[in-house]
């Protein structure tokens, strides 16, 4: 029975990452709290907790970087619009559409990364429920 309880708790550590869709930083804070309360009970739960927290911090960082790059495209498109206005009222189309395509590209990339995150959390939770240790890909080891 103890082994089944550990599997369930490891499952909850991974699934708790979805709290990020309910409140800000929930995908990091919730697994961190659950891991901190359960890490002394078994090395299995400690391993799953570290992996879940590292994964969520890493993907939070990736989304932050992608979001920050969105602003460069947004402000770049505004500057392109103002750059196209000149004093002699030339009606030629001098500004590019890179800002719009850059925005759509970044938005698409954020969506794909978010879908990958959801899929990886579900895979990790199912593996944990079966008693297996899962290593998330693309994870920076902040907590060792």
C-alpha positions as protocol buffer text, in pm:
chain_id: "A"
residue {
  index: 1
  type: UNK
  ca { x: 0 y: 0 z: 0 }
}
residue {
  index: 2
  type: UNK
  ca { x: 288 y: 235 z: 76 }
}
residue {
  index: 3
  type: UNK
  ca { x: 417 y: 202 z: -282 }
}
residue {
  index: 4
  type: UNK
  ca { x: 75 y: 288 z: -428 }
}
residue {
  index: 5
  type: UNK
  ca { x: 51 y: 593 z: -200 }
}
residue {
  index: 6
  type: UNK
  ca { x: 393 y: 716 z: -322 }
}
residue {
  index: 7
  type: UNK
  ca { x: 284 y: 674 z: -684 }
}
residue {
  index: 8
  type: UNK
  ca { x: -30 y: 876 z: -617 }
}
residue {
  index: 9
  type: UNK
  ca { x: 165 y: 1151 z: -443 }
}
residue {
  index: 10
  type: UNK
  ca { x: 420 y: 1165 z: -728 }
}
residue {
  index: 11
  type: UNK
  ca { x: 128 y: 1184 z: -971 }
}
residue {
  index: 12
  type: UNK
  ca { x: -14 y: 1479 z: -773 }
}
residue {
  index: 13
  type: UNK
  ca { x: 320 y: 1658 z: -774 }
}
residue {
  index: 14
  type: UNK
  ca { x: 325 y: 1654 z: -1155 }
}
residue {
  index: 15
  type: UNK
  ca { x: -46 y: 1727 z: -1206 }
}
residue {
  index: 16
  type: UNK
  ca { x: -31 y: 2019 z: -962 }
}
residue {
  index: 17
  type: UNK
  ca { x: 157 y: 2206 z: -1235 }
}
residue {
  index: 18
  type: UNK
  ca { x: -179 y: 2280 z: -1395 }
}
residue {
  index: 19
  type: UNK
  ca { x: -246 y: 2522 z: -1107 }
}
residue {
  index: 20
  type: UNK
  ca { x: -55 y: 2772 z: -1321 }
}
residue {
  index: 21
  type: UNK
  ca { x: -368 y: 2803 z: -1533 }
}
residue {
  index: 22
  type: UNK
  ca { x: -563 y: 2909 z: -1223 }
}
residue {
  index: 23
  type: UNK
  ca { x: -327 y: 3158 z: -1055 }
}
residue {
  index: 24
  type: UNK
  ca { x: 4 y: 3322 z: -1151 }
}
residue {
  index: 25
  type: UNK
  ca { x: 317 y: 3117 z: -1084 }
}
residue {
  index: 26
  type: UNK
  ca { x: 96 y: 2828 z: -973 }
}
residue {
  index: 27
  type: UNK
  ca { x: 282 y: 2588 z: -1197 }
}
residue {
  index: 28
  type: UNK
  ca { x: 596 y: 2652 z: -990 }
}
residue {
  index: 29
  type: UNK
  ca { x: 457 y: 2726 z: -643 }
}
residue {
  index: 30
  type: UNK
  ca { x: 212 y: 2435 z: -614 }
}
residue {
  index: 31
  type: UNK
  ca { x: 456 y: 2152 z: -705 }
}
residue {
  index: 32
  type: UNK
  ca { x: 719 y: 2324 z: -488 }
}
residue {
  index: 33
  type: UNK
  ca { x: 491 y: 2323 z: -182 }
}
residue {
  index: 34
  type: UNK
  ca { x: 382 y: 1960 z: -236 }
}
residue {
  index: 35
  type: UNK
  ca { x: 742 y: 1850 z: -294 }
}
residue {
  index: 36
  type: UNK
  ca { x: 865 y: 2032 z: 18 }
}
residue {
  index: 37
  type: UNK
  ca { x: 602 y: 1859 z: 232 }
}
residue {
  index: 38
  type: UNK
  ca { x: 667 y: 1511 z: 87 }
}
residue {
  index: 39
  type: UNK
  ca { x: 1038 y: 1504 z: 7 }
}
residue {
  index: 40
  type: UNK
  ca { x: 1142 y: 1359 z: 343 }
}
residue {
  index: 41
  type: UNK
  ca { x: 899 y: 1068 z: 315 }
}
residue {
  index: 42
  type: UNK
  ca { x: 1082 y: 891 z: 31 }
}
residue {
  index: 43
  type: UNK
  ca { x: 1362 y: 940 z: -222 }
}
residue {
  index: 44
  type: UNK
  ca { x: 1111 y: 855 z: -495 }
}
residue {
  index: 45
  type: UNK
  ca { x: 894 y: 1158 z: -409 }
}
residue {
  index: 46
  type: UNK
  ca { x: 1203 y: 1376 z: -369 }
}
residue {
  index: 47
  type: UNK
  ca { x: 1318 y: 1283 z: -721 }
}
residue {
  index: 48
  type: UNK
  ca { x: 977 y: 1352 z: -876 }
}
residue {
  index: 49
  type: UNK
  ca { x: 942 y: 1680 z: -690 }
}
residue {
  index: 50
  type: UNK
  ca { x: 1280 y: 1809 z: -804 }
}
residue {
  index: 51
  type: UNK
  ca { x: 1207 y: 1707 z: -1160 }
}
residue {
  index: 52
  type: UNK
  ca { x: 864 y: 1874 z: -1164 }
}
residue {
  index: 53
  type: UNK
  ca { x: 988 y: 2198 z: -1008 }
}
residue {
  index: 54
  type: UNK
  ca { x: 1293 y: 2219 z: -1238 }
}
residue {
  index: 55
  type: UNK
  ca { x: 1074 y: 2153 z: -1542 }
}
residue {
  index: 56
  type: UNK
  ca { x: 822 y: 2423 z: -1451 }
}
residue {
  index: 57
  type: UNK
  ca { x: 1090 y: 2681 z: -1373 }
}
residue {
  index: 58
  type: UNK
  ca { x: 1262 y: 2601 z: -1705 }
}
residue {
  index: 59
  type: UNK
  ca { x: 947 y: 2630 z: -1912 }
}
residue {
  index: 60
  type: UNK
  ca { x: 845 y: 2945 z: -1725 }
}
residue {
  index: 61
  type: UNK
  ca { x: 1180 y: 3092 z: -1827 }
}
residue {
  index: 62
  type: UNK
  ca { x: 1132 y: 2981 z: -2188 }
}
residue {
  index: 63
  type: UNK
  ca { x: 786 y: 3140 z: -2206 }
}
residue {
  index: 64
  type: UNK
  ca { x: 920 y: 3460 z: -2047 }
}
residue {
  index: 65
  type: UNK
  ca { x: 1194 y: 3484 z: -2311 }
}
residue {
  index: 66
  type: UNK
  ca { x: 946 y: 3423 z: -2592 }
}
residue {
  index: 67
  type: UNK
  ca { x: 710 y: 3683 z: -2442 }
}
residue {
  index: 68
  type: UNK
  ca { x: 991 y: 3936 z: -2415 }
}
residue {
  index: 69
  type: UNK
  ca { x: 1081 y: 3881 z: -2780 }
}
residue {
  index: 70
  type: UNK
  ca { x: 718 y: 3959 z: -2868 }
}
residue {
  index: 71
  type: UNK
  ca { x: 770 y: 4316 z: -2750 }
}
residue {
  index: 72
  type: UNK
  ca { x: 1061 y: 4367 z: -2989 }
}
residue {
  index: 73
  type: UNK
  ca { x: 838 y: 4272 z: -3282 }
}
residue {
  index: 74
  type: UNK
  ca { x: 552 y: 4485 z: -3151 }
}
residue {
  index: 75
  type: UNK
  ca { x: 762 y: 4798 z: -3102 }
}
residue {
  index: 76
  type: UNK
  ca { x: 949 y: 4729 z: -3425 }
}
residue {
  index: 77
  type: UNK
  ca { x: 624 y: 4734 z: -3621 }
}
residue {
  index: 78
  type: UNK
  ca { x: 519 y: 5062 z: -3456 }
}
residue {
  index: 79
  type: UNK
  ca { x: 854 y: 5218 z: -3543 }
}
residue {
  index: 80
  type: UNK
  ca { x: 821 y: 5089 z: -3901 }
}
residue {
  index: 81
  type: UNK
  ca { x: 485 y: 5265 z: -3931 }
}
residue {
  index: 82
  type: UNK
  ca { x: 627 y: 5595 z: -3806 }
}
residue {
  index: 83
  type: UNK
  ca { x: 935 y: 5552 z: -4023 }
}
residue {
  index: 84
  type: UNK
  ca { x: 712 y: 5532 z: -4331 }
}
residue {
  index: 85
  type: UNK
  ca { x: 562 y: 5876 z: -4265 }
}
residue {
  index: 86
  type: UNK
  ca { x: 764 y: 6155 z: -4416 }
}
residue {
  index: 87
  type: UNK
  ca { x: 717 y: 6525 z: -4478 }
}
residue {
  index: 88
  type: UNK
  ca { x: 665 y: 6522 z: -4855 }
}
residue {
  index: 89
  type: UNK
  ca { x: 362 y: 6288 z: -4820 }
}
residue {
  index: 90
  type: UNK
  ca { x: 502 y: 6009 z: -5032 }
}
residue {
  index: 91
  type: UNK
  ca { x: 215 y: 5761 z: -5065 }
}
residue {
  index: 92
  type: UNK
  ca { x: 442 y: 5466 z: -5134 }
}
residue {
  index: 93
  type: UNK
  ca { x: 426 y: 5169 z: -4898 }
}
residue {
  index: 94
  type: UNK
  ca { x: 759 y: 5190 z: -4718 }
}
residue {
  index: 95
  type: UNK
  ca { x: 684 y: 5000 z: -4401 }
}
residue {
  index: 96
  type: UNK
  ca { x: 720 y: 4627 z: -4386 }
}
residue {
  index: 97
  type: UNK
  ca { x: 488 y: 4363 z: -4250 }
}
residue {
  index: 98
  type: UNK
  ca { x: 763 y: 4198 z: -4041 }
}
residue {
  index: 99
  type: UNK
  ca { x: 602 y: 4314 z: -3717 }
}
residue {
  index: 100
  type: UNK
  ca { x: 275 y: 4133 z: -3790 }
}
residue {
  index: 101
  type: UNK
  ca { x: 445 y: 3816 z: -3911 }
}
residue {
  index: 102
  type: UNK
  ca { x: 686 y: 3829 z: -3620 }
}
residue {
  index: 103
  type: UNK
  ca { x: 395 y: 3862 z: -3377 }
}
residue {
  index: 104
  type: UNK
  ca { x: 209 y: 3569 z: -3533 }
}
residue {
  index: 105
  type: UNK
  ca { x: 528 y: 3364 z: -3534 }
}
residue {
  index: 106
  type: UNK
  ca { x: 596 y: 3432 z: -3167 }
}
residue {
  index: 107
  type: UNK
  ca { x: 232 y: 3365 z: -3075 }
}
residue {
  index: 108
  type: UNK
  ca { x: 244 y: 3036 z: -3265 }
}
residue {
  index: 109
  type: UNK
  ca { x: 568 y: 2939 z: -3095 }
}
residue {
  index: 110
  type: UNK
  ca { x: 428 y: 3017 z: -2750 }
}
residue {
  index: 111
  type: UNK
  ca { x: 121 y: 2806 z: -2831 }
}
residue {
  index: 112
  type: UNK
  ca { x: 333 y: 2512 z: -2945 }
}
residue {
  index: 113
  type: UNK
  ca { x: 558 y: 2534 z: -2637 }
}
residue {
  index: 114
  type: UNK
  ca { x: 248 y: 2545 z: -2415 }
}
residue {
  index: 115
  type: UNK
  ca { x: 101 y: 2237 z: -2582 }
}
residue {
  index: 116
  type: UNK
  ca { x: 432 y: 2054 z: -2543 }
}
residue {
  index: 117
  type: UNK
  ca { x: 437 y: 2149 z: -2174 }
}
residue {
  index: 118
  type: UNK
  ca { x: 85 y: 2011 z: -2123 }
}
residue {
  index: 119
  type: UNK
  ca { x: 173 y: 1685 z: -2301 }
}
residue {
  index: 120
  type: UNK
  ca { x: 495 y: 1639 z: -2102 }
}
residue {
  index: 121
  type: UNK
  ca { x: 318 y: 1701 z: -1770 }
}
residue {
  index: 122
  type: UNK
  ca { x: 55 y: 1439 z: -1856 }
}
residue {
  index: 123
  type: UNK
  ca { x: 323 y: 1188 z: -1963 }
}
residue {
  index: 124
  type: UNK
  ca { x: 523 y: 1247 z: -1642 }
}
residue {
  index: 125
  type: UNK
  ca { x: 212 y: 1213 z: -1425 }
}
residue {
  index: 126
  type: UNK
  ca { x: 114 y: 885 z: -1591 }
}
residue {
  index: 127
  type: UNK
  ca { x: 467 y: 747 z: -1555 }
}
residue {
  index: 128
  type: UNK
  ca { x: 474 y: 851 z: -1188 }
}
residue {
  index: 129
  type: UNK
  ca { x: 139 y: 683 z: -1131 }
}
residue {
  index: 130
  type: UNK
  ca { x: 287 y: 362 z: -1275 }
}
residue {
  index: 131
  type: UNK
  ca { x: 588 y: 384 z: -1043 }
}
residue {
  index: 132
  type: UNK
  ca { x: 840 y: 499 z: -1304 }
}
residue {
  index: 133
  type: UNK
  ca { x: 1079 y: 793 z: -1278 }
}
residue {
  index: 134
  type: UNK
  ca { x: 1039 y: 1034 z: -1571 }
}
residue {
  index: 135
  type: UNK
  ca { x: 1302 y: 1285 z: -1680 }
}
residue {
  index: 136
  type: UNK
  ca { x: 1155 y: 1585 z: -1857 }
}
residue {
  index: 137
  type: UNK
  ca { x: 1338 y: 1694 z: -2173 }
}
residue {
  index: 138
  type: UNK
  ca { x: 1464 y: 2055 z: -2213 }
}
residue {
  index: 139
  type: UNK
  ca { x: 1494 y: 2097 z: -1835 }
}
residue {
  index: 140
  type: UNK
  ca { x: 1756 y: 2311 z: -1665 }
}
residue {
  index: 141
  type: UNK
  ca { x: 1861 y: 2161 z: -1331 }
}
residue {
  index: 142
  type: UNK
  ca { x: 1807 y: 2452 z: -1093 }
}
residue {
  index: 143
  type: UNK
  ca { x: 1753 y: 2218 z: -797 }
}
residue {
  index: 144
  type: UNK
  ca { x: 1990 y: 1924 z: -771 }
}
